[in-house]
Amino acid sequence: MLSYDERPAIYGAAPSSRSAMQHITNVNSPLPRHRRHIWIITGPAGCGKSTIADYLSRCLQVPYIEGDEYHPTQNVKKMAEGIPLTDADRWDWLVLLRQKAVEKLAAGYDGVVLTCSALKRKYRDVIRIAAYNDHDVIVRFVYLRANEKVLLERVRARKGHYMKDSMVKSQINSLEEPDESEIDVLSVDVSGSLSSVQGAALAKVEESLGED
């Protein structure tokens, strides 16, 4: 398992005096574009979004936004009663999450990690608008893939959480798994151990950063 304290920040350390001099020498050269990332950790309840998001935010040394904390009270109440959320219930929540992520980038961070189930493609499209509005923002989804049995086992093991079995099944029924046309999605199998899932998710993110 990777150590949060020992792993260097992926976004890099402060520039050395030598690199600073090279920048001064090439002052007339075009400035490189400042790419910033929104990493959305997605999947149904029980897939481990919060755990993986927290881990990635530590490795990347960027802020972490827990999407569930921004659900309005009426949404939480419905889910606790086993009532599935409608598109209308989710719409303002999705827009708010996108706004919160963009605010972190505007505050000077090179990236932000956000948890959001984003079960349907149109929900993911709401977050993608952040990249349409600013071409220096790159949106990447980390889809945590698991079967129903694994999800139910994990949800049942939670203590005091509002998500119940019926809601997991409802989310699975609503799920539109990303297909090959959604090229901004990184898929990670979460059926293995926590350390293996953490390693796989980080490897996908590192690979994506190298390509971006």
N, C-alpha and C positions, 0 to 999 in steps of 0.2 A: 504493500500500500504506500502511496506517495505521501511524503511529509509536507504539510502546508508550509512549514517554516524553512525547509531546506530548498524547496524548488524555487528557482529564480522567476521573476515576473516575466510572463510571455511577452508583454508589450515592451520590454526592454528597460535597461537602466539609463540614468542620466548620461548625456554625451560627455566624452572625454575632452580634454583641452585640445588634443590633436584633431578630433572630429570637428570641433568648433572652428579651428583654424582652417580646415578644409572648406567649411561652409563659408567663411569669410572670403577665401580665395575664389570660390565659385559664386560670388554674390550675384553675378549677372545671369546665372543659370536659372531656368524656371524652377519655382518652388514645388516640391513634391506634394501631392494631394494628401490631406490629412484624413485618412480613413478611420471611421469609428464604427463599432459593432454593437448591434442589439442581438443578444443570444436569448432566444425564447425556448425554454425547456417545456416540452409539451407531452401530452398523453393523458389517458384516463386516470381516474382516482386509483391510487395504489401502485402506480408505476414508479414512484420515487422521485417525483419532480423536485420537491423541496430539498431532499438530501443531495441530489446531484447538482442542483443549482447552487447550493451553499458551497459544495466542494469546488465547482468550477469558478465561482466568484473569488474564492480564496487563491486558487492557482493563478488566475488571471489578474488578481488584485484590482478588481472592479466592483462597483456596488451590486447588490442583489435586491431585487424587488419581489416580494412574495405576493403573487397576484390575488390569492384568496383573501388577503387582508383588505382588499379594495372592493369586495362584494358588498353591495348595499344590504342593509339589515333584512329587507324583504326577501332577497335572494337566499341568504343563509337560512332564514326561517323556512322557506319552501323546500330547500334541500334537506333540512333536518326532519321535515315531515314526509320525506320521500317523494316530493313533487318535482318532476324534472323541470329545469329551466327552459323557457322558450327563447327563440332568437331575440325577441323584444327584451327579455330579461337580461340578456348578455350584451346587447349592443352598446349601451352607454358604458358598461364595465370594460369592454374591449377598447373603446376609444380612450377611456381614462388610463388604462394600462399603457397604451401607446404614448399618450401624453407624458406620463410619469417617466417612461424610458427616455424619451427625447429630452426631457428636462435634465436628466442626469448627464447626457452628452453635452447639452448646452452649458452645464456647470463646469465643463472642462475634462470630464472623464473620457478615456479612449474607448470605453465599452461599458455595457451594463448587462447583467443577467436577470432575466424575468421569467417567473413561472406563470404558465397559463395553459389550461387544458387544450384550447384551440382545436376542438374536436372536428370541426368542419373546415373545408377549404375557405369558405367565405369568411370565417372567423380569422383565419390566418391572413387573408387578404387585408383585413382591417389593420393589422400590425404592419403589413408590407407597405402601407401608405407612407410610413416614416421614411422609407428609402426613396419613394417617388417625390416626396417634398424636399429632400436633401440628398443629392447624388453622392455625397461623401459619407452617407450613412449606409452601412451594409447590414441587412437583416438576415439572420441565420436561425433556423429552427433545429433544435435537437429533439427528435421524436423518440421517446422511450417506449419501446415496443414490448408488449407482454400479452400472454393469453389470459382468458377470463379466470382460469383457476388460480394463477399466480396473483392476479389483482384482488380477487376475493379473499385469499388467504392473508394478504398484507393489510387489507382494510379491516378485516376481523381482528387483527392483532393490535390495532390502534385503540388507545384508551381515551375516551372523552371527545372523539371527533364526530362531527355531525354527519359525515358521509356513511350511509348504510348500504347493505348488499343490493337493495333494489336500485339505488342510485348508480352503483357501479354497472349493473346490467343495463340501465338506461343509457349511460354514457357509452358503453360498448355498442349498443344498438344505434346510437347517433354518430358514432365515430366514422369519419371519412379518412381512411388511412392515406397519407401522402403517396402520390404515384410519381413516376419518373419525370413527369412534366414539371413537378415542383422541385426545381434544381437547387433551391436554397435550403432543402431539408437534409439533415444528417440523421440517419436512422441508427439507433443503438438497441441491441437486444438486452433486456434487463432481467432475463431469467436466471443468470448466474449469480455469483457472490457479489457483495457490495464492492469489494476492491476491484473485481474484474470489470464491473459496470463503470465504476469511476475511471479506471484506466482506459476503457474503450471510448467513453465520452470525451475524455481529455484528448486522446489521440485524434479523434475526429475533428475536434476544435482546432488543435494545433495544425493539422493538415489543411483545414480550411483557411486558417490565418496565413499559412505559407502561400496558398493560391491567391488570396485576396491582395 
